[in-house]
């Protein structure tokens, strides 16, 4: 599979937006396959997005690093909103199912501000 995180950008981090409002996959813009090579700004940006999702009333934000399909290390930041009944991996495994909680205007605005503050290039805009 082609690495979707490698893109022409002058920003050090990249994020793919998922179907679920607030769900992103965050990685470096250069290929990194070992934890010892991950820059600290990746963790700072991930923590800031998780904190912002909590501020926006996510009940829980899951951090998942699988990196099986794409070897490039990346962090899934996956919010559980108040209406979500499944929890943990069961909820994450449904990430491609429909319907998902929408990307509301306030979550999209927060994403734009966060990406600017943490030098994150958004590869896929969040669904409207």
Secondary structure, DSSP 8 states (H G I E B T S, - for coil): ---TT--S-SSSEEEEE-SSTT-EEEEESS---SGGG--HHHHHHHHHHHHHHHHTT-SEEEEE---SSS-S-EEEEEEE-TT--S-HHHHHHTTTSS------HHHHHHHHHHHHHTTEEESS----
